[in-house]
Amino acid sequence: MNKYFRIYALVIIILILVSQVVHTDQENNSGYIGYDPYFLNSFDVDISKKNVVLKIDDDKLTFNGEYILCNQTDKTVEVILGLPYDDVEDLIILDKNNPLKFFWRNFSYIENNYIFEHLPKADKWSIVSIWLKANESRVIRISYQSQTTNDSKGIYTLTYMNNAEPNNSSNSKAYIVFNDFKPYNAINVSNIEVEKVHYNQGLNLLFDIDNNGRAARIDYELTDKLAIDRLSFATSSKLKNISNLYGLKDYDAVILLCDEYINNPSDNSVDINQVKYVKSEAYRNLTKFDNYFEVIESLDLNKLYPYRLKYKILLDVYRILNGKAYNSDLATIIVSIQNDLQESNEFFSEWMVQNKIIHDDIDITLDMEKEETRKEGVLNKYAERLKLDTVGKFLKDNWYIYLISVLFIFLIGFLLGRKFGKKKTNPPYYTFRR
């Protein structure tokens, strides 16, 4: 009994420890959190204008903020700016283009020495002292580098707290700009209106943050990269070579190796549809769109990694065909992806609708093909009936020709019958002997 009790207790302890590790991992994967500077010691200074731009390249981030500080009093005041500093590199604070000296402090120091409430509990802070004369305004520029982190599913999280708002909201500008980024990479977007999202194809995706003082958050994944990297983690050396060649943009070699692997797969951890997808991408990059569509039509979309890769296919097909599906098989695939996307609550679904890319013409294409098939069937039946009706009308109008034809055929048959039907009088050469 004691033995089983000890085993049971040990299992419980292990489960508790695992849950704590998972919980801690989830807490540590909150991604990047960016802040405007806080006024730690004075309420006599306001921010009269701000312009913030966060630029993201994959998982790397650059923060550039310009703030105009305004002393509202008739006396000289000192303002201490505090900036939460977690995972920040190359921090630069400029006053009139002159670098300011700042100091590193931990959160305990900030909490014990300044009266500002509801401060974020960042482990590190940078603080800088600035003196402003009576009614003076000063331009302060802040820039730094940082990095976003992803969770176990490859999802990155970026949050901008938007904690400093001018009295005149029209003087507040804040943007999040993703370089070489596709709209389908964005999974969830909070406190950013989809109408304020601008996509410059092939260059960037810009989020215009609402000037309402609320935090903006974007969850995203690097869909294209995840799809290709899936082959890099395979045990098959051929799959790894395909991934490497794709990175080198040797698409002809990619297609050749993909065909070889598809004919003789060797790694059960990678679904064959993943390899077919990489092959289709090679065709697309070579602008061999007929081959691209042929491979796409053969895919089982539900077996692709990541799952949202089908949304990339949806957008790529739309761009190539300008929203027109040229055959029913392709149209069926697109309609299936659209329906799946519309049932989700993702940002990409809203973006597609806003940009009129979720459209009805593919459904119309399917309906038109069905209608054409139905019309062809009806027309064929009508043509056959028309032929019969034409023959019947001709015979009715020309009955005497019909009668003469029948009598002529009867006479020919009678004469042939008389000629070949006479009884033979000559005995046969061979006879039976009794």
C-alpha positions as CSV (number, residue, x, y, z in Angstrom):
1,M,0.0,0.0,0.0
2,N,2.8,2.4,1.0
3,K,4.6,1.5,-2.3
4,Y,1.6,2.6,-4.4
5,F,1.0,5.7,-2.4
6,R,4.6,6.8,-2.9
7,I,4.3,6.2,-6.7
8,Y,1.1,8.1,-6.8
9,A,2.6,11.0,-4.8
10,L,5.6,11.1,-7.1
11,V,3.4,11.3,-10.2
12,I,1.4,14.2,-8.6
13,I,4.6,16.1,-7.9
14,I,6.0,15.6,-11.4
15,L,2.7,16.8,-12.9
16,I,2.8,19.9,-10.7
17,L,6.4,20.7,-11.7
18,V,5.6,20.2,-15.4
19,S,2.6,22.5,-15.2
20,Q,4.7,25.2,-13.5
21,V,7.4,24.9,-16.2
22,V,4.8,25.2,-18.9
23,H,3.1,28.2,-17.2
24,T,6.5,29.9,-16.7
25,D,7.3,29.2,-20.3
26,Q,4.1,30.8,-21.4
27,E,4.7,33.9,-19.2
28,N,8.2,34.3,-20.6
29,N,6.9,34.1,-24.2
30,S,4.9,37.3,-24.0
31,G,7.0,38.6,-26.9
32,Y,8.1,42.3,-27.4
33,I,6.4,45.0,-25.3
34,G,7.2,48.6,-26.3
35,Y,6.5,51.7,-24.3
36,D,6.6,55.4,-24.6
37,P,8.7,57.2,-22.0
38,Y,7.1,57.9,-18.6
39,F,7.4,61.1,-16.6
40,L,8.6,59.8,-13.3
41,N,8.8,63.0,-11.2
42,S,6.7,65.8,-12.6
43,F,3.3,66.5,-14.0
44,D,4.2,70.0,-15.2
45,V,5.5,68.7,-18.5
46,D,3.3,67.4,-21.2
47,I,4.0,65.7,-24.5
48,S,2.5,68.0,-27.1
49,K,3.3,65.8,-30.1
50,K,4.6,62.4,-30.8
51,N,5.6,60.3,-33.8
52,V,6.5,56.7,-33.3
53,V,7.5,54.0,-35.8
54,L,8.2,50.4,-35.0
55,K,9.8,48.5,-37.9
56,I,9.9,44.8,-37.9
57,D,12.1,42.5,-40.1
58,D,11.0,38.9,-39.3
59,D,11.9,38.8,-35.5
60,K,14.1,41.9,-35.4
61,L,12.6,45.3,-34.3
62,T,13.7,48.9,-34.5
63,F,12.0,51.6,-32.4
64,N,12.1,55.2,-33.4
65,G,10.2,57.8,-31.4
66,E,10.1,61.5,-31.6
67,Y,8.4,63.4,-28.7
68,I,8.0,67.1,-28.2
69,L,8.1,68.0,-24.5
70,C,6.4,71.2,-23.4
71,N,6.9,72.9,-20.0
72,Q,3.5,74.3,-19.0
73,T,4.8,76.5,-16.1
74,D,6.6,79.8,-15.7
75,K,9.6,78.3,-14.0
76,T,12.4,76.0,-14.9
77,V,11.7,72.4,-14.2
78,E,13.5,69.1,-14.2
79,V,11.8,66.2,-15.8
80,I,13.0,62.6,-15.4
81,L,12.1,60.3,-18.2
82,G,12.0,56.6,-17.6
83,L,11.9,54.0,-20.3
84,P,11.3,50.3,-19.5
85,Y,14.2,48.4,-20.8
86,D,13.8,44.6,-21.4
87,D,15.9,43.1,-24.1
88,V,16.8,46.5,-25.7
89,E,20.0,47.1,-27.5
90,D,21.7,50.2,-28.9
91,L,19.6,52.6,-26.9
92,I,20.1,56.3,-28.0
93,I,18.3,59.3,-26.5
94,L,18.9,62.6,-28.3
95,D,18.1,66.2,-27.2
96,K,18.4,68.6,-30.2
97,N,20.4,65.8,-31.9
98,N,22.8,65.7,-28.9
99,P,23.1,62.3,-27.1
100,L,21.9,62.4,-23.5
101,K,23.5,60.4,-20.8
102,F,21.2,57.9,-19.2
103,F,21.4,55.5,-16.3
104,W,20.3,52.0,-15.7
105,R,18.1,51.2,-12.8
106,N,16.1,48.2,-11.6
107,F,12.4,48.2,-10.9
108,S,12.8,48.3,-7.1
109,Y,14.8,51.6,-7.4
110,I,12.1,53.1,-9.7
111,E,9.3,52.0,-7.4
112,N,11.0,53.3,-4.2
113,N,12.2,56.7,-5.6
114,Y,9.4,57.9,-7.8
115,I,5.7,58.5,-7.2
116,F,4.3,57.5,-10.6
117,E,1.7,54.8,-10.1
118,H,0.9,51.8,-12.3
119,L,4.3,51.5,-13.8
120,P,5.1,48.4,-15.8
121,K,7.2,45.9,-13.8
122,A,10.1,45.7,-16.2
123,D,13.3,44.4,-14.7
124,K,15.4,47.2,-16.2
125,W,14.8,50.9,-16.7
126,S,16.8,53.6,-18.3
127,I,16.3,57.1,-16.8
128,V,17.4,60.5,-18.1
129,S,17.2,64.0,-16.6
130,I,16.2,66.9,-18.8
131,W,15.8,70.6,-17.7
132,L,13.2,72.7,-19.4
133,K,13.0,76.5,-19.1
134,A,9.7,78.3,-18.5
135,N,7.3,77.5,-21.4
136,E,10.0,75.8,-23.3
137,S,9.4,73.0,-25.8
138,R,12.1,70.4,-26.6
139,V,12.3,67.6,-29.2
140,I,13.5,64.3,-27.7
141,R,14.3,61.4,-30.0
142,I,14.6,57.8,-28.8
143,S,15.8,54.8,-30.8
144,Y,16.8,51.3,-30.0
145,Q,16.9,47.7,-31.3
146,S,15.1,44.8,-29.9
147,Q,13.9,41.3,-30.9
148,T,10.5,39.5,-30.7
149,T,10.4,35.9,-29.5
150,N,8.1,33.2,-30.7
151,D,6.3,30.4,-28.8
152,S,6.4,26.7,-29.3
153,K,4.0,27.1,-32.2
154,G,6.1,29.7,-34.0
155,I,3.8,32.6,-33.2
156,Y,5.4,36.0,-32.4
157,T,3.7,38.6,-30.2
158,L,4.3,42.3,-30.5
159,T,2.7,44.8,-28.1
160,Y,3.0,48.6,-28.2
161,M,1.6,50.1,-25.0
162,N,0.8,53.6,-26.5
163,N,1.1,55.1,-23.0
164,A,1.9,58.7,-23.8
165,E,-0.9,60.6,-25.5
166,P,-0.9,64.4,-26.3
167,N,-3.9,66.4,-25.2
168,N,-4.7,66.9,-28.9
169,S,-5.0,63.4,-30.2
170,S,-4.5,64.5,-33.8
171,N,-0.8,65.2,-32.8
172,S,-0.3,61.6,-32.0
173,K,1.1,59.3,-34.7
174,A,2.2,55.7,-34.2
175,Y,2.8,53.1,-36.8
176,I,3.9,49.5,-36.9
177,V,5.6,48.6,-40.2
178,F,6.4,45.0,-41.2
179,N,9.1,44.9,-43.9
180,D,8.6,42.2,-46.7
181,F,5.6,41.0,-44.8
182,K,2.4,39.4,-46.1
183,P,-1.1,40.1,-44.7
184,Y,-1.8,36.4,-44.1
185,N,1.1,36.3,-41.6
186,A,-0.9,38.4,-39.1
187,I,-3.1,36.1,-37.0
188,N,-4.7,38.4,-34.4
189,V,-4.7,42.2,-34.3
190,S,-6.0,44.2,-31.3
191,N,-7.0,47.9,-31.1
192,I,-6.1,48.5,-34.7
193,E,-8.9,49.1,-37.2
194,V,-8.5,47.1,-40.4
195,E,-9.4,50.2,-42.4
196,K,-6.1,51.7,-41.1
197,V,-3.9,48.9,-42.4
198,H,-2.0,49.6,-45.6
199,Y,-0.3,47.0,-47.7
200,N,2.4,47.9,-50.3
201,Q,2.7,44.6,-52.1
202,G,6.2,43.2,-51.9
203,L,7.4,46.0,-49.6
204,N,5.6,46.4,-46.3
205,L,2.4,46.1,-44.3
206,L,1.7,49.2,-42.2
207,F,-0.6,49.4,-39.2
208,D,-1.8,52.8,-38.3
209,I,-2.4,52.6,-34.5
210,D,-5.5,54.3,-33.1
211,N,-4.7,57.4,-31.1
212,N,-6.9,56.3,-28.2
213,G,-4.3,55.6,-25.7
214,R,-4.9,51.8,-25.8
215,A,-2.3,49.2,-26.2
216,A,-2.0,47.7,-29.7
217,R,-1.1,44.0,-30.1
218,I,-0.3,41.9,-33.1
219,D,0.2,38.1,-33.1
220,Y,1.9,36.8,-36.3
221,E,3.9,34.0,-37.8
222,L,6.3,33.8,-40.6
223,T,4.2,31.4,-42.7
224,D,6.4,31.2,-45.8
225,K,9.5,30.5,-43.7
226,L,7.8,27.9,-41.5
227,A,6.7,26.0,-44.6
228,I,10.3,25.8,-46.1
229,D,12.0,25.3,-42.7
230,R,9.8,22.2,-42.1
231,L,12.0,20.4,-44.6
232,S,15.2,21.6,-42.9
233,F,14.2,19.7,-39.8
234,A,13.6,16.4,-41.6
235,T,15.8,13.4,-41.3
236,S,16.1,13.0,-45.0
237,S,19.1,14.6,-46.5
238,K,17.3,15.1,-49.8
239,L,14.6,17.2,-48.0
240,K,17.3,19.3,-46.4
241,N,18.9,19.8,-49.7
242,I,15.5,21.0,-51.2
243,S,15.2,23.5,-48.4
244,N,18.8,24.8,-48.9
245,L,18.3,25.0,-52.7
246,Y,15.1,26.9,-52.2
247,G,16.9,29.4,-50.0
248,L,19.5,29.8,-52.8
249,K,16.6,30.4,-55.3
250,D,17.7,27.5,-57.5
251,Y,14.1,26.6,-58.3
252,D,14.9,24.3,-61.3
253,A,17.0,22.1,-59.0
254,V,14.2,22.3,-56.3
255,I,11.6,20.9,-58.8
256,L,14.0,18.1,-59.9
257,L,14.7,17.0,-56.3
258,C,11.0,17.3,-55.3
259,D,10.1,14.9,-58.1
260,E,12.7,12.5,-57.1
261,Y,11.5,12.5,-53.5
262,I,7.8,12.3,-54.4
263,N,8.5,9.2,-56.4
264,N,10.5,7.6,-53.6
265,P,9.6,9.2,-50.2
266,S,11.8,8.2,-47.2
267,D,10.8,10.4,-44.2
268,N,7.5,9.6,-42.5
269,S,7.7,12.8,-40.4
270,V,7.1,15.0,-43.4
271,D,3.9,14.7,-45.3
272,I,4.3,14.3,-49.1
273,N,1.9,17.3,-49.6
274,Q,4.6,19.5,-47.9
275,V,7.1,18.6,-50.6
276,K,4.5,19.1,-53.4
277,Y,3.8,22.6,-52.0
278,V,7.5,23.5,-52.1
279,K,7.5,22.3,-55.7
280,S,4.5,24.5,-56.5
281,E,6.3,27.5,-55.0
282,A,9.3,26.8,-57.2
283,Y,7.0,26.8,-60.3
284,R,5.4,30.0,-59.1
285,N,8.7,31.8,-58.6
286,L,9.6,30.7,-62.2
287,T,6.3,32.1,-63.4
288,K,5.3,28.7,-64.7
289,F,1.8,29.2,-63.6
290,D,0.2,26.3,-65.5
291,N,2.5,23.9,-63.7
292,Y,1.9,25.8,-60.4
293,F,-1.9,25.3,-60.7
294,E,-1.5,21.7,-61.6
295,V,0.4,21.0,-58.4
296,I,-2.0,23.1,-56.3
297,E,-5.0,21.2,-57.5
298,S,-3.3,17.9,-56.4
299,L,-2.7,19.1,-52.8
300,D,-4.5,18.0,-49.7
301,L,-4.5,21.5,-48.1
302,N,-5.4,20.1,-44.6
303,K,-2.0,18.3,-44.4
304,L,0.1,21.4,-45.0
305,Y,2.3,23.0,-42.3
306,P,1.6,25.5,-41.0
307,Y,-2.1,25.1,-41.3
308,R,-2.6,28.7,-42.4
309,L,-0.4,28.1,-45.5
310,K,-3.6,27.7,-47.4
311,Y,-4.3,31.4,-46.9
312,K,-1.1,32.2,-48.7
313,I,-2.2,30.0,-51.6
314,L,-5.5,31.9,-51.7
315,L,-3.8,35.2,-52.0
316,D,-1.2,34.0,-54.5
317,V,-3.9,32.5,-56.8
318,Y,-5.9,35.7,-56.6
319,R,-3.0,37.8,-57.7
320,I,-2.0,35.5,-60.6
321,L,-5.6,35.2,-62.0
322,N,-6.9,38.6,-60.7
323,G,-9.7,36.8,-58.9
324,K,-10.8,34.6,-61.8
325,A,-10.6,30.8,-61.5
326,Y,-10.1,29.3,-65.0
327,N,-11.5,25.9,-64.2
328,S,-13.9,24.3,-61.8
329,D,-11.2,22.2,-59.9
330,L,-9.3,25.3,-59.0
331,A,-12.4,27.3,-58.3
332,T,-13.6,24.6,-55.9
333,I,-10.3,24.8,-54.0
334,I,-10.5,28.6,-53.7
335,V,-14.1,28.5,-52.5
336,S,-13.1,25.9,-49.9
337,I,-10.3,28.1,-48.6
338,Q,-12.5,31.2,-48.5
339,N,-15.1,29.4,-46.5
340,D,-12.6,28.2,-44.0
341,L,-11.1,31.7,-43.7
342,Q,-14.5,33.3,-43.3
343,E,-15.4,30.9,-40.4
344,S,-12.2,32.0,-38.6
345,N,-11.9,35.3,-36.7
346,E,-8.5,36.1,-38.0
347,F,-7.2,39.5,-39.1
348,F,-6.5,38.2,-42.6
349,S,-10.2,37.4,-43.2
350,E,-11.2,41.0,-42.3
351,W,-8.3,42.4,-44.5
352,M,-9.5,40.3,-47.5
353,V,-13.0,41.6,-47.1
354,Q,-11.8,45.2,-46.6
355,N,-9.7,45.0,-49.8
356,K,-12.5,43.3,-51.7
357,I,-10.4,40.2,-52.3
358,I,-13.0,37.9,-50.7
359,H,-15.2,38.0,-53.8
360,D,-18.2,36.2,-55.3
361,D,-16.9,35.9,-58.8
362,I,-15.3,32.5,-58.1
363,D,-18.7,31.2,-57.0
364,I,-20.1,32.8,-60.1
365,T,-17.4,31.0,-62.1
366,L,-18.6,27.6,-60.7
367,D,-22.2,28.5,-61.3
368,M,-21.5,29.6,-64.9
369,E,-19.7,26.3,-65.6
370,K,-22.6,24.4,-64.2
371,E,-25.0,26.5,-66.2
372,E,-22.9,26.1,-69.4
373,T,-22.9,22.3,-68.9
374,R,-26.7,22.4,-68.3
375,K,-27.2,24.6,-71.4
376,E,-25.0,22.3,-73.5
377,G,-27.2,19.3,-72.5
378,V,-30.4,21.1,-73.3
379,L,-29.0,22.4,-76.6
380,N,-27.9,18.9,-77.6
381,K,-31.4,17.5,-76.9
382,Y,-32.9,20.4,-78.7
383,A,-30.7,19.8,-81.7
384,E,-31.6,16.2,-81.9
385,R,-35.3,17.0,-81.6
386,L,-34.9,19.7,-84.2
387,K,-33.4,17.2,-86.6
388,L,-36.3,14.7,-86.1
389,D,-38.9,17.5,-86.4
390,T,-37.2,18.6,-89.7
391,V,-37.3,15.1,-91.2
392,G,-40.9,14.6,-90.1
393,K,-42.0,17.9,-91.6
394,F,-40.2,17.1,-94.9
395,L,-42.0,13.8,-95.2
396,K,-45.4,15.3,-94.4
397,D,-45.0,18.0,-97.1
398,N,-43.6,15.6,-99.7
399,W,-45.7,12.4,-99.1
400,Y,-45.7,11.4,-102.8
401,I,-41.9,11.2,-102.8
402,Y,-42.1,9.0,-99.7
403,L,-44.7,6.7,-101.5
404,I,-42.7,6.4,-104.7
405,S,-39.5,5.6,-102.6
406,V,-41.4,2.8,-100.8
407,L,-42.7,1.2,-104.1
408,F,-39.3,1.4,-105.7
409,I,-37.6,-0.4,-102.8
410,F,-40.4,-3.0,-102.9
411,L,-39.9,-3.6,-106.7
412,I,-36.2,-4.0,-106.4
413,G,-36.6,-6.5,-103.6
414,F,-39.2,-8.5,-105.6
415,L,-36.9,-8.7,-108.7
416,L,-33.9,-9.8,-106.7
417,G,-35.9,-12.5,-105.0
418,R,-37.2,-14.0,-108.3
419,K,-33.6,-14.1,-109.7
420,F,-31.9,-15.8,-106.8
421,G,-34.9,-17.7,-105.6
422,K,-35.4,-20.1,-108.6
423,K,-35.3,-23.9,-107.9
424,K,-32.1,-25.5,-109.1
425,T,-32.6,-28.3,-111.8
426,N,-29.0,-29.5,-112.1
427,P,-28.2,-32.3,-109.6
428,P,-25.3,-31.8,-107.3
429,Y,-21.9,-33.2,-108.3
430,Y,-21.7,-35.3,-105.1
431,T,-24.5,-37.8,-104.4
432,F,-24.9,-40.4,-101.7
433,R,-24.7,-44.0,-102.6
434,R,-26.9,-46.6,-101.0
